[in-house]
Amino acid sequence: MTRPLHLNLYINGCGHHAAAWRHPLSSVEQLGSIAYFEGLAQTAERGLFDAVFFADGQAIGPVADGPGGFLEPITALAAMSRATTHIGLVTTVSSTFYTPFHAARLLASLDHISDGRVGWNVVTSMWDAEARNHGLERMPTHAERYDRADEFVQVVLALWDSWADEALHYDRAGRFADPAGVRSIDHVGEFFRVDGPLTVPRPPQGNPVLFQAGASDPGRALAARRAEAVYAVAADLPSAQEYYRDLKHRILQTGRQADAVPILPGLVTYVGSTEAEALAKQRELDELLPAADSLRQLAQFIGQDCSAWELDDPMPSLVPLGEFTGPQGRYATILQICSTVAGHAGGRLSVRQLLGRLAAGGGHATMVGTPEQIADEMIRWVDERGADGFNLMPPTLPTGVDDFVDHVVPVLQQRGVFRRQYAGRTLRSHLGLARPVGRAPLLPATRG
């Protein structure tokens, strides 16, 4: 029997295709308007999505190449919460640059403002340019970042647990809150010292939902220990299944229920009334890519000069991964895309097609076709244990999410794998997650 699937909208400027902002009908002039983002959240809510996700970075690239960010996510999500009633609101939080107290207070406040619809995607960040914006010379080592992240999560959860659910009395003739239900956490660790308690009472969800997206071994280990939902990267079903099996096994080894942690790979979709129409939408965006710049970037990824390559010629053969001497991660992704597309289409993809795939989601899955074709493939991924749902990454916004909500969601509903109405009002209820009880030990009260 097909399992119900989860849907999340990953909001990214004008869309996830690098050339989306260049389209004559793009939304690029609206990126500083909160009304634009409120509209995206309202569309996702109309489609009964679990949540919208606002990623964040602490540095930007060359500004001429396109928008690299605009509004700060937590500020934007606070406004978007007032324009919606059910949709979850998820934001990136960097454990390398935030302190636990700061993050716990912001997210608890947003959970109260939204009546329990907040999630936080914990990242460790990765670029030295980000570090220099926070007073560091360079990023800490990979291992140190993940050690800090684990302690960071532990302290944030303890701060949310520093207020008992029943602590607030609102007794005008007596006490506002029971001092015995508000406790210090007195944390002293390798990276943080935090007395507590938090200045914000316990959030409506107990704890906002914890997402994680690490693909490395330390990232998978952190997700297995802590995550309540996972954003994943997989270009095809076999790689999705490998990640799914590994992470579910790791979750079980921690003593948790693996089925209680949904895994959501990223998904780029081009929807058309016919497959030819969907392919034409994809090609239209790909043709907006600046050819010289795109080929120059590809040359860096694959370690050879591409400047004379014809965009509509088949991709030349590339050396196997074991013979490549440059950075392995991106090169492995390129090999995987070439193999996946060639196998699906029955021939080698063109140079332009590869550039387009890299420009729209990178190593994430891409599905191009009619609503029925896309829905069937999504269901196959869920049935064959490659996903519990998807983190939708429309190549264009708002048109890409409009297409999906108006045409793919009804097919998913007809197939019996997606809700026809919200069953609850919190993000936890959408994801089927229990509201947590206090996890941190309650220490003797130190403040009366």
Helices and strands as residue ranges (DSSP letters): E 6-11, G 20-22, G 28-30, H 34-46, E 51-54, G 63-65, H 73-82, E 88-94, H 100-113, E 118-123, H 128-132, H 142-160, G 179-181, E 187-188, E 193-194, E 209-212, H 217-226, E 229-232, H 237-253, G 258-260, E 263-271, H 275-286, H 291-302, G 321-323, H 328-345, H 351-359, E 365-369, H 371-383, E 389-392, H 399-403, I 404-408, H 409-414, H 427-431
